[in-house]
Amino acid sequence: MSKNFIQKSFVFLLSFFVFVIPWQSRFIYKDIMLEGQIWQFGRLSIYASMLVLFATALAFGWHRREQWHLSKNKWWYGLFFYGLAVCLSKPLPLLGLYYLFIIFAAILFIWLAQYVNKKNILWALLLGGLGQSILAIYQGLTQNISANKWLGMAEQLAQNRGVSVLESGDMRILRAYGALPHPNILAGFLVLAILAGLYLWHSIYVQSEQADWQIKKIRKYTLSLCLVIVSLVLMSFALLATFSRSALLAMLATLLFIFVFSIIKKDRLTIYVFIKYAVLLFITFFAFNLYYPNLWASRFDLNNRLEAKSIEDRGLTYGQLSWGNPQEIIFGQGLGLNTYWAHKKTTPLSVDQMQPIHNWYLLALTEVGLVGVFMFLVLLYFYLKKSLFIKNKNQIWSWSFVLLILLLGLFDHYLWTSWTGWLMVGIVVAIVHNKE
């Protein structure tokens, strides 16, 4: 096979990998049980997307053997051996090693992504979000989520206990899941895809400006622009169907940041994109509210039974970090063990009711301690400092992606506890680091 074919195969596989990140098809090879009950965070699985990632790595290695070498950055080895020590020194080392494997698989994706044009990742993310939005809108309209083992989807019925719903009078309204295990994860993925769509919209405008907006020169961008706009409308509608407060607030805050930053920098094209999407979002919200009147208002009603319970349950998870234990603060409880220790300390709750701390930063501190968090931050700084702190035309978008993922981490745990969450972080790092 020619090198050109292998290179194209590598780019296609990596793009396809980004597209299938939301699909949860997996083989569960071991269930670590607690008190004889299935424990959500103790299910050791091989995801189909992992196989795509490893196939991508093989294609890359076949084409660029000279690039396979040990890193000269000693911090990577420090992080790996520290993670290994934390896993092996705590209960359930097999579980810790599984989560360590997930972290380094996401790092493998980041490393491979640097050899691909940023726009390949952005388009794959947009199309992945479009596919999820179509599925989510169907779920919202039909109020039905059927099980599908090939897509990794579990059946979700509004009347069942533990399913994410809203209450409106005596009705229970099912929130959209897409192919993901919870509406909040779907919402996080969708806002990331929406931001990718806005970036691509801006890029098309930049290319059109360079062509002096001459119809014969910019006609080739028409289909791309239409695809971006249609995708943004559908993803916005699907985001509303998840009824995720945290994702919507994170997106609105990021949009406000883009608008203020673009005014300060006098970035005319970015301001145009912001205004046009703001109009689209308003129209979409108006149309959504016609179909689901007052449901979004109930998400901010603190007197609503489900909302009050949700806020109370989230607040209770913050007590799972033992501030009075210096050893735990410095070295952590162990990867994947936050709910394990919480269950040991809080016996009245059943295994299926235990949730990790709903904050990415505190959860990371809880499981790997100050030492592990410090190593992560140092590695991210060295990897992204050139992209974030050197002025360039896309600086506003780099900071926007970082801000979005940081805001999402304030309100939930999935960026730390799930394969999809780690890859969402990986996508942001890849987008910020990669060149056009």
C-alpha positions in Angstrom: 0.0 0.0 0.0 1.2 3.5 -0.8 2.1 6.0 1.9 -0.5 8.4 0.6 -3.3 5.8 1.0 -2.1 5.0 4.6 -2.0 8.7 5.5 -5.5 9.2 4.2 -6.6 6.1 6.1 -5.1 7.6 9.3 -6.9 10.9 8.8 -10.2 9.2 8.0 -9.9 6.8 11.0 -9.1 9.7 13.4 -12.0 11.8 12.1 -14.3 8.8 12.3 -13.2 8.2 15.9 -14.2 11.7 16.8 -17.6 11.2 15.1 -18.3 8.0 17.1 -17.2 9.2 20.5 -20.8 9.6 21.7 -21.8 6.0 20.7 -21.6 3.8 23.8 -21.3 0.3 22.2 -19.1 -1.7 24.5 -18.2 -5.1 25.8 -18.4 -5.3 29.6 -15.7 -7.8 30.5 -16.0 -7.5 34.3 -18.4 -6.1 36.9 -16.9 -5.1 40.2 -19.8 -5.6 42.6 -20.5 -3.8 45.9 -22.6 -5.8 48.4 -23.7 -8.0 45.5 -25.1 -5.1 43.5 -24.0 -3.8 40.1 -22.0 -0.7 40.6 -22.2 1.8 37.7 -18.6 3.0 38.2 -17.2 -0.5 38.6 -18.2 -1.7 35.1 -15.0 -2.5 33.2 -15.6 -2.2 29.5 -14.0 -2.2 26.1 -15.7 0.5 24.0 -16.0 0.0 20.2 -14.5 3.5 19.8 -11.4 2.3 21.6 -10.9 -0.2 18.8 -11.2 2.6 16.3 -8.6 4.6 18.2 -6.2 1.6 18.3 -6.7 1.0 14.5 -5.9 4.7 14.0 -2.7 4.3 16.0 -1.7 1.3 13.9 -2.3 3.2 10.7 -0.2 6.0 12.0 2.6 3.7 13.1 2.7 2.0 9.8 3.0 5.3 7.9 5.3 7.1 10.3 7.5 4.6 12.2 10.1 7.3 12.9 7.5 9.2 15.1 7.1 6.3 17.6 9.6 7.2 20.3 9.5 7.8 24.0 8.7 11.3 25.1 11.5 13.5 26.4 9.1 15.2 28.8 9.8 13.5 32.2 6.5 14.7 33.6 4.6 12.1 31.5 6.6 9.3 33.2 6.0 10.9 36.6 2.2 11.1 36.0 2.2 7.4 34.8 4.1 6.0 37.7 2.3 8.2 40.2 -1.0 6.9 38.8 0.3 3.4 39.0 1.3 3.8 42.6 -2.0 5.3 43.6 -3.9 2.4 41.9 -1.8 -0.4 43.4 -1.8 1.0 46.9 -5.6 1.4 47.2 -8.5 -1.1 47.3 -9.7 -2.5 44.0 -6.4 -1.9 42.1 -8.0 -3.4 38.9 -10.5 -0.6 38.9 -7.9 2.0 39.3 -5.8 0.5 36.5 -8.9 0.6 34.2 -9.3 4.3 34.8 -5.6 4.9 34.3 -5.9 3.1 31.0 -8.8 5.4 30.0 -6.7 8.5 30.8 -3.7 7.4 28.8 -5.9 6.3 25.9 -7.3 9.9 25.8 -3.7 11.1 25.8 -2.9 8.8 22.9 -5.8 10.5 21.0 -4.3 13.9 21.8 -0.9 12.8 20.5 -2.3 11.4 17.3 -4.5 14.4 16.7 -1.5 16.7 16.4 -0.8 15.2 13.0 -4.2 16.0 11.7 -5.6 19.4 10.5 -7.7 21.0 13.1 -10.6 21.4 10.7 -10.9 17.6 10.3 -11.5 17.4 14.1 -14.0 20.3 14.0 -16.0 18.8 11.1 -16.1 15.3 12.7 -17.2 16.9 16.0 -19.9 18.9 14.2 -21.2 15.8 12.3 -21.1 13.7 15.5 -23.2 16.4 17.2 -25.6 16.5 14.3 -26.2 12.7 14.5 -26.8 12.9 18.2 -29.1 15.9 17.8 -31.3 14.0 15.3 -31.5 11.1 17.7 -32.2 13.4 20.7 -35.0 15.3 18.9 -36.7 12.0 18.0 -36.5 10.9 21.6 -37.9 14.2 22.8 -40.8 14.2 20.4 -41.7 10.5 20.8 -40.9 10.4 24.6 -39.4 7.0 24.0 -35.8 5.6 24.2 -35.5 2.0 23.1 -32.6 -0.3 24.0 -30.1 -1.0 21.2 -27.0 -3.0 22.0 -25.2 -2.1 18.8 -25.5 1.6 19.7 -24.9 1.0 23.4 -28.3 2.5 24.3 -30.3 1.3 27.3 -34.1 1.5 27.5 -35.3 4.7 29.3 -39.0 5.0 30.3 -40.3 8.1 32.0 -42.3 6.0 34.6 -39.2 4.1 35.7 -37.2 5.1 38.8 -33.8 6.6 38.2 -34.6 7.9 34.7 -33.9 11.6 34.1 -37.3 13.4 33.8 -39.1 16.6 34.4 -42.4 16.9 36.2 -45.2 19.0 34.8 -48.4 18.7 36.8 -49.0 15.0 36.9 -46.9 14.3 33.8 -43.3 13.0 33.7 -41.4 14.4 30.7 -38.4 12.3 29.5 -35.2 14.2 28.9 -33.3 13.4 25.7 -30.3 11.1 26.2 -29.1 10.6 22.6 -26.8 7.6 22.6 -25.2 8.6 25.9 -25.8 7.4 29.4 -27.2 10.7 30.8 -28.8 13.9 29.3 -26.1 16.1 30.9 -23.3 14.2 29.1 -25.3 14.6 25.8 -25.7 18.3 26.5 -22.0 18.8 27.2 -21.1 17.1 23.9 -23.7 19.2 22.0 -22.4 22.5 23.4 -18.9 21.5 22.4 -20.2 20.6 18.9 -22.1 23.9 18.7 -18.9 25.8 19.5 -17.1 23.8 16.8 -19.9 24.9 14.4 -19.5 28.5 15.3 -15.7 28.2 14.7 -16.3 26.7 11.3 -18.9 29.4 10.4 -16.2 32.0 11.3 -13.6 30.2 9.2 -15.9 30.2 6.2 -16.4 34.0 6.6 -12.6 34.4 6.8 -12.1 32.5 3.6 -14.9 34.5 1.9 -13.4 37.8 3.0 -10.0 36.7 1.6 -11.9 36.0 -1.7 -13.3 39.6 -1.5 -16.8 38.1 -1.2 -17.0 37.5 -4.9 -19.8 35.1 -5.7 -17.9 33.0 -8.2 -15.1 32.5 -5.7 -17.2 31.8 -2.6 -19.9 29.7 -4.2 -17.9 26.6 -3.2 -18.5 27.4 0.5 -22.3 27.5 0.2 -22.9 23.9 0.9 -20.5 23.9 3.9 -22.2 27.0 5.3 -25.7 25.5 4.9 -24.6 22.3 6.7 -23.1 24.3 9.6 -26.2 26.5 10.0 -28.6 23.5 9.8 -26.5 21.6 12.3 -26.4 24.5 14.7 -30.2 24.8 14.6 -30.8 21.1 15.2 -28.1 20.8 17.9 -29.5 23.9 19.7 -33.0 22.3 19.7 -31.6 19.0 20.9 -29.6 20.8 23.7 -32.9 22.3 24.9 -34.5 18.8 24.8 -31.8 17.6 27.3 -33.0 20.2 29.8 -29.5 20.5 31.1 -29.1 23.8 33.1 -25.3 23.4 33.5 -24.6 23.0 29.8 -26.9 25.8 28.7 -25.4 28.2 31.3 -21.9 27.2 30.3 -22.7 27.8 26.6 -24.3 31.2 27.3 -21.3 32.3 29.4 -18.9 31.2 26.6 -21.0 33.1 24.0 -20.9 36.2 26.1 -17.1 35.8 26.5 -16.8 35.5 22.7 -18.9 38.6 22.1 -17.0 40.8 24.7 -13.6 39.5 23.5 -14.5 40.2 19.8 -15.6 43.7 20.6 -12.4 44.4 22.5 -10.4 43.0 19.6 -12.6 44.7 17.0 -13.1 41.3 15.3 -15.9 42.2 13.0 -16.5 38.7 11.5 -16.7 37.1 15.0 -19.3 39.7 16.0 -21.3 38.9 12.9 -21.2 35.1 13.7 -22.3 35.8 17.3 -25.2 38.0 16.4 -26.5 35.6 13.7 -26.3 32.6 16.0 -27.9 34.6 18.9 -30.9 35.2 16.6 -31.0 31.5 15.6 -30.8 30.4 19.2 -33.7 32.8 20.2 -35.9 31.5 17.4 -35.1 27.9 18.3 -35.9 28.5 22.0 -39.2 30.2 21.0 -40.2 27.3 18.8 -39.1 24.8 21.5 -41.2 26.6 24.1 -44.3 26.5 21.9 -44.0 22.7 21.9 -42.9 22.3 25.6 -44.5 25.4 27.3 -43.0 26.4 30.7 -40.8 23.2 31.0 -37.6 25.1 31.0 -39.0 27.5 33.6 -39.5 24.5 35.9 -35.8 23.8 35.7 -35.2 27.0 37.6 -38.1 26.6 40.0 -36.5 25.8 43.4 -39.9 24.8 44.7 -40.2 22.0 42.2 -39.8 18.7 43.9 -37.4 17.1 41.4 -35.3 20.3 41.1 -35.0 20.7 44.9 -34.0 17.0 45.2 -31.5 17.3 42.4 -29.8 20.4 44.0 -29.8 18.7 47.5 -28.3 15.5 46.1 -25.5 17.4 44.3 -24.8 19.3 47.5 -24.5 16.1 49.5 -21.7 14.8 47.2 -19.4 17.7 48.2 -19.1 16.1 51.6 -17.3 13.1 50.1 -13.9 14.8 50.2 -12.2 14.3 53.6 -10.7 17.7 54.2 -9.5 16.6 57.6 -7.3 13.8 56.2 -4.0 15.3 55.0 -2.8 12.0 53.4 -6.0 11.9 51.3 -5.7 15.5 50.2 -2.1 15.0 49.1 -2.3 11.6 47.5 -6.0 11.0 46.9 -8.5 8.2 47.6 -7.6 6.3 44.4 -8.7 6.4 40.8 -12.4 5.5 40.5 -12.9 5.0 44.2 -14.8 8.1 45.2 -18.2 6.4 45.2 -16.7 3.3 46.8 -15.5 5.2 49.9 -18.7 7.3 49.9 -20.7 4.1 50.1 -18.5 2.8 52.9 -19.1 6.0 54.9 -22.8 6.5 54.0 -24.4 3.1 54.5 -28.0 4.2 54.3 -27.7 4.9 50.5 -27.9 1.9 48.2 -25.1 1.3 45.6 -27.2 2.7 42.7 -27.8 6.0 44.6 -24.2 6.8 45.1 -22.9 9.6 42.9 -19.4 11.1 42.6 -18.7 14.7 43.6 -20.5 16.8 41.0 -17.4 19.0 40.3 -14.6 18.0 38.0 -11.9 19.8 40.0 -12.9 18.6 43.5 -13.4 15.0 42.2 -9.9 15.1 40.7 -8.5 16.4 43.9 -10.4 13.7 45.8 -9.1 10.8 43.7 -5.6 11.7 42.8 -4.7 14.3 45.4 -2.8 17.5 45.1 0.2 15.7 43.6 -1.8 14.2 40.7 -3.6 17.5 40.0 -0.3 19.4 40.0 1.1 17.0 37.4 -1.9 17.3 35.2 -1.8 21.1 35.3 2.0 21.2 34.5 1.6 18.9 31.5 -1.4 20.9 30.2 0.5 24.2 30.6 3.5 23.0 28.7 1.4 21.6 25.9 -0.9 24.5 25.5 1.1 27.6 26.4 2.1 28.4 22.9 -1.5 28.2 21.6 -3.1 30.2 24.5 -0.5 32.8 25.4 0.9 33.8 22.0 -1.3 36.3 20.1 -2.8 34.9 16.9 -6.0 35.3 14.9 -7.7 32.3 16.5 -6.8 33.1 20.1 -10.4 34.0 21.0 -11.6 30.6 19.8 -8.8 28.7 21.7 -9.8 30.5 25.0 -13.5 29.9 24.3 -13.0 26.1 24.0 -11.0 26.1 27.2 -13.5 28.3 29.0 -16.4 26.0 27.9 -14.8 22.8 29.2 -13.8 24.5 32.5 -17.4 25.7 33.0 -18.8 22.3 32.3 -16.5 20.8 34.9 -17.9 23.1 37.6 -21.3 21.4 37.5 -20.7 17.7 36.9 -18.4 14.7 37.1 -18.6 13.0 33.7 -15.5 14.7 32.4 -13.5 12.7 35.0 -15.6 9.5 35.4 -16.4 8.5 31.8 -14.6 7.5 28.6 -16.6 10.0 26.7 -15.8 12.8 29.2 -12.1 12.2 29.0 -12.3 12.3 25.2 -14.2 15.6 25.3 -11.3 17.1 27.3 -9.0 15.5 24.7 -10.9 17.1 21.8 -10.5 20.6 23.4 -6.8 20.1 24.0 -6.4 18.9 20.4 -8.4 21.8 18.9 -6.5 24.4 20.9 -3.0 22.9 20.2 -3.4 22.0 16.5 -2.7 24.3 13.6 -5.1 25.0 10.8 
